């Protein structure tokens, strides 16, 4: 029932971690805090295939996250420019940013699938705006309604889910705060000292002339109070450039312990799974043998009863809808994060977030296939209807709902 395996797998996370490190070096180079050659060298070294993923996983245990061994390997791969890898950042900066990149890349196809679901539901609602069927409340037949109104209701939920996911995707922020969320390491006084030490180390490790020149130019003792970089606070400028390099939003504050982005994401994913789950629940009930008002275009078989035409896609969507809220609850629980970096709360998000993304991606994919092939049986709807009467404003409601995009 899961989807987005390529977008959320371990290789995808490694790709995002490397992209974050490259973006940081590029941002520093763009602001004159690192040579342009350093950005090129780090980008050239950040090839997924060049890294031992199982080895990174094994080595991550000692420090509690995979960024620590990754930075070590990326610095080695960047050669004389290795000192410019990860400068001033903390592991959570890179990990949080990478997971936002993974999320952004995953939600693109999800939104496309939801768009297909909404489009096909619009067609069903329009075609069946006058197809009378029984409304059911508390499992019993109530008064007549139309299948078009039911389909319009499904579409409204899907559009609501799409809007929420689209909004949260547009607000996914980069993370850059440094050791304690103050951006202190990106100020000229701290940066110059770090640059001098790192450039000296690079020169010692390599006889390259450019590394020696970088060491010589890195520190100016005759300037004990460096002038601030033009254009405002240097830490904020770097954070803005870092976010722009990645195509992510610039946060108002570093959010190491301010987990609003992840909580909002969990809520939107839980809503999306529930919206699709409502559609699936109705299809499951209406495709019962004794009801027979709907059926999946391509149903599943049975290992013991060859006559069955099981609503497999609706079943998978319903299963996902029961899991995502529980996973999202972990993301909400991580809001209670102590100090300036939490022990456990941040780490607890990693797997539930990916699982939510996978389940919603699978549900959206299955819903697109389900609705595209859904078979409507108006004759069974009429035969099952035991109460006659007006459908009221059902047609007008459908027409009004279809104007929403």
C-alpha positions in Angstrom: 0.0 0.0 0.0 3.0 2.3 0.2 4.2 4.6 -2.6 7.1 7.0 -3.2 9.7 4.4 -2.5 12.2 6.2 -4.7 11.5 9.6 -3.2 11.7 8.4 0.5 14.2 5.6 0.5 17.6 5.7 2.2 19.3 6.6 -1.1 16.9 9.5 -1.5 17.7 10.7 2.1 21.5 10.4 1.3 20.9 12.5 -1.9 19.1 15.1 0.1 21.8 15.2 2.8 24.4 15.8 0.2 22.3 18.4 -1.6 22.0 20.3 1.7 25.8 20.2 2.3 26.4 21.4 -1.3 23.9 24.2 -0.9 25.6 25.4 2.3 29.0 25.7 0.6 27.5 27.4 -2.4 25.7 29.9 -0.2 28.9 30.7 1.6 30.7 31.1 -1.7 28.0 33.4 -3.0 28.5 35.6 0.0 32.3 35.6 -0.2 32.7 33.3 2.8 34.3 30.5 0.7 36.1 30.4 -2.6 34.1 29.5 -5.7 36.4 26.6 -6.3 35.3 25.1 -2.9 31.7 25.1 -4.0 32.6 23.4 -7.2 34.8 20.8 -5.5 32.1 20.0 -2.9 29.4 19.7 -5.6 31.7 17.4 -7.6 32.4 15.2 -4.6 28.8 14.9 -3.5 27.9 11.9 -5.7 25.6 9.4 -4.1 27.4 6.5 -5.8 30.7 7.5 -4.2 29.4 6.9 -0.6 29.1 3.6 1.2 25.5 3.8 2.4 25.6 0.7 4.7 28.8 1.9 6.1 27.3 5.3 6.9 24.4 3.6 8.6 26.7 1.5 10.8 28.9 4.5 11.7 25.9 6.7 12.4 25.1 4.8 15.6 28.1 6.2 17.5 27.0 9.8 17.1 23.2 9.3 16.8 22.8 10.6 13.3 24.1 9.9 9.8 25.4 13.5 9.2 28.5 13.0 11.3 30.1 10.2 9.3 28.8 11.7 6.0 30.6 15.0 6.7 33.8 13.1 7.4 33.6 11.3 4.1 32.5 14.4 2.1 35.4 16.4 3.5 37.8 13.7 2.5 36.3 13.5 -1.0 36.5 17.3 -1.5 40.3 17.2 -1.1 42.0 20.5 -0.3 38.6 22.2 -0.1 37.2 19.7 2.5 37.5 22.4 5.2 34.6 24.2 3.6 32.2 21.3 4.0 29.6 21.8 6.8 31.3 25.0 8.0 29.3 26.5 10.9 26.4 24.0 10.7 25.3 21.4 13.1 24.0 17.9 12.3 20.4 18.8 12.9 20.7 21.7 10.3 21.5 19.2 7.6 19.2 16.4 8.7 16.1 18.6 9.1 16.9 20.3 5.8 17.3 17.0 4.0 14.0 15.7 5.3 12.3 18.8 4.1 13.8 18.2 0.7 12.6 14.6 0.7 9.1 15.8 1.6 9.1 18.4 -1.1 10.2 15.9 -3.7 7.6 13.4 -2.5 4.6 15.7 -2.4 5.0 16.7 -6.1 3.7 13.4 -7.4 1.2 13.1 -4.6 -0.4 16.5 -5.6 -0.5 15.3 -9.2 -2.3 12.2 -8.2 -4.8 14.1 -6.1 -5.4 16.4 -9.1 -6.2 13.3 -11.2 -8.6 12.0 -8.5 -10.4 15.4 -8.3 -10.7 15.6 -12.1 -12.2 12.2 -12.5 -14.6 12.8 -9.5 -15.7 16.0 -11.2 -16.6 13.9 -14.3 -18.5 11.4 -12.1 -20.4 14.1 -10.3 -21.4 15.8 -13.5 -22.5 12.6 -15.2 -24.5 11.4 -12.2 -25.9 14.6 -10.8 -29.4 13.2 -11.3 -28.7 9.5 -10.6 -30.9 8.8 -7.7 -29.8 6.5 -4.9 -30.5 5.9 -1.2 -28.8 8.1 1.3 -27.8 6.1 4.4 -27.5 7.3 7.9 -26.5 5.1 10.9 -26.3 2.2 8.4 -30.0 2.6 7.5 -31.7 4.0 4.4 -32.7 7.6 4.9 -34.1 9.8 2.1 -33.1 9.8 -1.6 -29.9 11.6 -2.7 -27.9 11.4 -5.9 -24.6 9.7 -6.6 -23.5 12.9 -8.2 -23.7 14.6 -4.8 -21.8 11.8 -3.2 -19.0 12.1 -5.8 -19.0 15.9 -5.3 -18.5 15.4 -1.6 -15.6 13.1 -2.2 -14.1 15.6 -4.6 -14.5 18.4 -2.0 -12.4 16.4 0.5 -9.8 15.6 -2.1 -9.5 19.3 -3.0 -9.2 20.2 0.7 -6.5 17.7 1.1 -4.7 19.0 -2.0 -4.9 22.6 -0.7 -3.5 21.6 2.7 -0.6 19.6 1.2 0.1 22.3 -1.4 0.3 25.0 1.3 2.5 22.9 3.6 4.8 22.0 0.7 5.2 25.7 -0.2 6.2 26.5 3.4 8.7 23.7 4.0 11.7 25.5 5.5 15.4 25.0 5.3 17.1 24.6 8.7 20.2 26.6 9.6 21.0 27.7 13.1 24.4 26.4 14.0 25.3 24.9 17.3 22.7 26.5 19.5 20.4 28.1 17.0 22.1 31.6 17.2 23.9 31.5 13.8 27.0 32.6 15.7 29.4 30.6 13.6 28.4 32.5 10.5 29.4 35.9 11.9 32.6 37.4 10.6 34.5 37.2 13.9 33.7 33.5 14.4 33.9 32.7 10.7 37.3 34.4 10.2 38.9 32.4 13.0 37.4 29.2 11.8 38.5 30.0 8.2 42.0 30.6 9.3 42.2 27.3 11.2 40.5 25.3 8.4 42.6 26.9 5.7 45.8 26.1 7.6 44.7 22.5 8.0 43.9 22.3 4.3 47.3 23.8 3.4 49.1 21.3 5.7 47.2 18.4 4.1 47.8 19.5 0.6 50.7 21.3 -1.2 48.3 23.0 -3.6 49.2 26.6 -4.0 45.6 27.8 -3.8 45.1 26.1 -0.4 48.2 28.0 0.9 46.9 31.2 -0.4 43.5 30.7 1.2 45.3 30.1 4.5 47.3 33.3 4.2 44.2 35.4 3.3 41.9 33.8 5.8 42.9 35.7 9.0 43.7 39.4 9.4 45.0 40.1 13.0 45.2 43.9 12.2 41.3 43.9 12.1 40.2 42.8 15.6 36.7 44.1 15.0 35.7 43.1 11.5 33.2 45.3 9.7 29.7 43.6 9.4 28.9 42.3 5.9 26.8 44.7 3.8 23.1 44.1 3.6 22.3 43.2 7.1 23.1 40.5 9.6 25.5 38.0 8.1 23.9 35.0 9.7 20.5 35.9 8.3 21.9 36.6 4.9 23.5 33.2 4.8 20.3 31.4 6.0 18.3 33.2 3.3 20.8 32.2 0.6 21.0 28.7 1.9 17.2 28.3 1.6 17.2 29.9 -1.9 19.8 27.4 -3.1 17.5 24.6 -2.1 14.2 26.0 -3.2 12.9 25.8 0.4 11.3 28.6 2.5 13.4 30.8 4.7 12.2 30.3 8.3 11.8 33.3 10.6 13.8 31.5 13.3 15.9 28.3 13.4 13.4 25.6 14.4 15.6 23.0 16.1 13.1 22.9 18.9 10.2 24.8 17.3 8.7 21.9 15.3 5.8 23.7 13.7 6.8 22.7 10.2 6.8 19.0 11.0 3.6 19.1 13.1 1.8 21.0 10.3 3.1 18.4 7.8 1.9 15.6 9.9 -1.6 17.1 10.2 -1.9 17.7 6.5 -0.8 14.1 5.7 -3.2 12.7 8.3 -6.0 14.8 6.7 -5.2 13.6 3.2 -5.2 10.0 4.3 -8.6 10.5 6.0 -10.1 12.3 3.0 -9.1 9.4 0.7 -10.2 7.0 3.4 -13.7 8.4 3.3 -13.9 7.8 -0.4 -12.6 4.2 0.1 -15.0 3.5 2.9 -18.0 4.4 0.7 -16.7 2.4 -2.2 -16.3 -0.6 0.1 -19.8 -0.4 1.5 -21.5 0.2 -1.9 -19.6 -2.6 -3.6 -20.8 -5.2 -1.2 -22.5 -8.1 -3.1 -25.9 -7.4 -1.6 -25.6 -3.7 -2.4 -23.8 -3.7 -5.7 -24.1 0.0 -6.5 -20.4 0.4 -7.3 -17.5 -1.8 -8.3 -13.8 -1.3 -9.0 -12.9 -1.5 -12.6 -10.1 -4.0 -11.9 -10.8 -5.9 -8.8 -8.7 -8.4 -7.0 -9.1 -12.1 -6.9 -9.3 -14.6 -4.0 -7.0 -17.5 -3.3 -9.9 -19.7 -2.4 -13.0 -18.2 -4.0 -12.4 -17.5 -7.7 -15.9 -15.9 -8.2 -14.9 -12.9 -6.0 -14.1 -9.4 -7.4 -12.5 -7.8 -4.4 -12.2 -3.9 -4.1 -8.5 -4.1 -3.5 -7.6 -0.5 -4.1 -10.3 0.8 -1.7 -9.0 -1.7 0.8 -5.4 -0.5 0.6 -6.6 3.2 0.9 -8.7 2.3 3.9 -5.7 0.5 5.5 -3.4 3.6 5.0 -6.1 5.9 6.5 -6.0 3.9 9.7 -2.2 4.1 10.0 -1.3 7.7 9.1 -3.0 9.4 12.1 -1.1 7.2 14.5 2.2 8.0 12.8 1.3 11.7 12.8 0.7 11.6 16.5 4.4 10.9 17.0 5.2 14.1 15.0 2.8 16.1 17.2 4.4 14.5 20.3 7.8 15.8 19.2 6.6 19.4 19.7 7.5 18.9 23.4 11.2 19.3 22.8 13.5 20.5 25.6 16.3 23.1 25.6 17.9 24.2 22.3 18.3 20.7 20.9 16.2 17.8 22.1 17.4 14.3 23.0 15.0 11.9 21.3 12.1 14.2 20.2 13.9 15.2 17.0 15.1 11.7 16.3 11.7 10.2 16.8 10.3 12.0 13.8 12.5 10.5 11.1 10.7 7.1 10.5 7.1 8.2 11.2 7.5 11.1 8.7 8.8 8.9 6.0 6.1 6.3 6.7 3.4 9.0 6.5 4.7 10.2 3.2 4.8 6.6 1.8 1.3 5.7 2.9 -0.2 8.9 1.6 1.6 8.6 -1.7 0.3 5.0 -2.0 -3.2 6.1 -1.1 -3.2 8.9 -3.6 -1.9 6.6 -6.3 -4.5 3.9 -5.6 -7.2 6.5 -5.4 -6.3 7.8 -8.9 -6.5 4.3 -10.3 -9.7 3.5 -8.3 -11.7 6.6 -9.5 -10.5 6.3 -13.1 -12.0 2.8 -13.4 -14.9 3.1 -10.9 -18.1 1.4 -12.3 -21.4 3.0 -11.3 -24.5 0.8 -11.4 -27.6 3.2 -11.5 -30.0 0.3 -12.0 -28.9 -1.2 -8.6 -29.2 2.2 -7.0 -32.8 2.4 -8.2 -33.6 -1.2 -7.2 -32.2 -0.7 -3.7 -34.1 2.5 -3.1 -37.0 1.8 -0.8 -38.2 5.3 -0.1 -39.4 7.7 -2.8 -39.2 11.5 -2.5 -37.4 14.6 -3.6 -33.6 14.8 -3.8 -34.0 18.5 -2.8 -31.1 20.7 -3.8 -28.8 17.9 -4.8 -28.4 19.0 -8.4 -27.8 22.6 -7.4 -25.3 21.5 -4.8 -23.4 19.5 -7.3 -23.2 22.3 -9.8 -22.0 24.7 -7.1 -19.4 22.2 -5.9 -18.1 21.7 -9.4 -17.2 25.4 -9.7 -14.6 25.0 -7.0 -11.1 24.2 -8.2 
